[in-house]
Structure formats: C-alpha cells, structure tokens
C-alpha cells in the first residue's frame, strides 16, 4: 500500500449541491464544514476528490 496520505477539508457547504456529490463527500468521511480527514493517496480517493474539488481543500499530510 501507499505510505502517502492526503489531508482533505470540507470548506464549502453541501447545501444546493447534487445528491451524488453529497454522497461522495460522505464517502470521503467528511461530515461538517471545516471537518478534516487524512486518507490514503490512492487513485480511487483521488477520483473522489477531483469530483467534488470545488467543495474541498486538499493538501499533503505530513
């Protein structure tokens, strides 16, 4: 497995977004505004981040 981690933070509200985008954010493990999680840097996670990038802030985890 990859040792790389990505820190993802929800910075924009889900109000008014598509249902599939809400489900994707939930799949990333984000619950509330400004909630942050560290995830494995895999192609699947990267695809989910790319889909809802306008709602997130993404950075390399240390």
Backbone torsions as a table, in degrees:
resi	resn	phi	psi	omega
1	UNK	NA	162.1	-179.6
2	UNK	-77.1	138.3	176.4
3	UNK	-86.8	-10.9	-178.6
4	UNK	-73.0	145.2	178.1
5	UNK	-127.4	152.1	177.1
6	UNK	-124.4	132.8	176.7
7	UNK	-98.6	123.3	-176.9
8	UNK	-119.8	131.8	-179.2
9	UNK	-126.0	133.8	176.1
10	UNK	-81.8	114.4	-175.0
11	UNK	-114.5	-6.5	179.0
12	UNK	-130.0	144.9	-176.7
13	UNK	-66.0	150.8	177.8
14	UNK	-85.6	-4.2	-179.8
15	UNK	-63.6	128.7	177.7
16	UNK	84.8	4.3	179.2
17	UNK	-92.9	165.7	179.0
18	UNK	-67.4	150.6	-179.9
19	UNK	-59.6	-39.9	-178.8
20	UNK	-65.9	-30.9	177.4
21	UNK	-72.2	-37.4	176.4
22	UNK	-63.2	-41.3	179.6
23	UNK	-66.0	-38.2	179.1
24	UNK	-65.1	-43.9	177.9
25	UNK	-61.2	-41.5	178.4
26	UNK	-64.1	-37.9	178.3
27	UNK	-65.5	-27.5	175.6
28	UNK	-76.9	-10.8	177.8
29	UNK	93.7	13.3	-179.2
30	UNK	-93.0	135.1	-175.6
31	UNK	-113.7	-53.8	-174.4
32	UNK	-119.1	170.4	173.8
33	UNK	-61.2	138.9	-179.0
34	UNK	66.6	13.5	174.0
35	UNK	-78.8	135.5	-178.6
36	UNK	-122.9	144.5	175.9
37	UNK	-136.9	153.4	173.5
38	UNK	-106.1	127.2	-176.4
39	UNK	-125.0	155.6	173.3
40	UNK	-63.8	142.3	179.4
41	UNK	-86.7	85.6	179.8
42	UNK	-117.2	162.0	177.7
43	UNK	-58.8	-35.4	179.4
44	UNK	-65.4	-44.5	179.6
45	UNK	-67.0	-40.4	177.8
46	UNK	-60.3	-39.3	178.1
47	UNK	-65.1	-40.8	178.0
48	UNK	-65.1	-41.3	178.5
49	UNK	-63.6	-42.5	-179.5
50	UNK	-62.6	-36.7	-178.3
51	UNK	-64.1	-38.4	-176.2
52	UNK	-118.9	32.1	-175.5
53	UNK	-59.5	-28.6	-179.2
54	UNK	-70.4	-10.4	178.9
55	UNK	-103.5	-11.8	-168.4
56	UNK	-117.8	161.5	165.4
57	UNK	-118.9	128.4	-174.2
58	UNK	-124.3	135.6	178.2
59	UNK	-150.2	160.9	177.5
60	UNK	-68.5	133.0	175.3
61	UNK	-82.8	144.7	-178.3
62	UNK	-93.4	NA	NA
